Amino acid sequence: MKLWLLEIVGCIDYDWCDGFVVRAKNEVEARRQASEAAGAEGPGTWTDPRHSSCKELIKKGHAGIVLQSFNAG
């Protein structure tokens, strides 16, 4: 299984999920899992590449936070 980083493209609003880190076999499965956990942004946000990005996380890279999601209302 691979790790995937999904993030909203564009502006976000209250009660929205704005990012996920998902373990899945491929991008389609990662997007499906994120869509099932969607907030007020709606599940289509996570399955549509125009509204969200989906990047495979690899072991190489700089040390640091992968995702901090803070959108309190």
C-alpha positions in Angstrom: 0.0 0.0 0.0 1.1 3.6 -0.6 0.5 6.8 1.3 -1.3 9.6 -0.4 -1.6 13.3 0.5 -4.9 14.9 -0.6 -5.5 18.6 -0.2 -8.3 21.1 -1.3 -7.4 23.3 -4.3 -8.5 26.9 -3.7 -10.4 28.4 -0.8 -11.8 26.5 2.1 -14.8 27.2 4.3 -15.9 26.2 7.8 -16.8 22.6 8.6 -14.8 21.4 5.6 -12.1 18.8 5.6 -9.2 20.4 3.8 -6.7 17.5 3.7 -6.2 13.8 4.2 -3.3 11.4 4.4 -4.7 8.1 3.2 -3.2 4.6 2.8 -4.4 3.0 -0.5 -3.3 1.0 -3.5 -3.7 3.8 -6.0 -5.0 7.4 -6.4 -8.5 6.4 -7.3 -8.8 4.4 -4.1 -7.3 7.2 -2.0 -9.8 9.7 -3.5 -12.7 7.3 -2.8 -11.7 6.9 0.8 -11.4 10.7 1.3 -14.8 11.2 -0.4 -16.4 8.9 2.2 -15.0 11.1 5.0 -15.9 14.4 3.5 -17.3 17.3 5.5 -19.5 20.2 4.2 -17.3 20.5 1.1 -19.0 17.3 -0.3 -17.6 14.0 -1.5 -17.2 15.2 -5.1 -14.4 17.6 -4.0 -12.2 14.6 -3.3 -12.9 12.6 -6.5 -12.5 15.6 -8.8 -8.9 16.6 -9.6 -10.1 20.2 -10.4 -11.0 20.6 -6.7 -8.4 18.6 -4.9 -4.8 17.4 -5.4 -3.6 13.9 -4.7 0.1 13.2 -4.4 1.9 10.0 -3.5 4.1 10.4 -0.4 7.5 8.9 -0.8 10.1 8.1 1.9 12.6 10.6 0.5 12.2 14.3 1.4 12.9 17.0 3.9 12.0 16.5 7.6 8.8 18.3 8.7 5.1 18.2 9.0 3.2 16.4 6.2 -0.2 17.9 6.9 -1.6 20.3 9.5 -5.4 20.8 9.0 -6.9 23.6 11.2 -10.2 25.2 10.1 -12.1 26.0 13.3 -15.4 27.9 13.0 
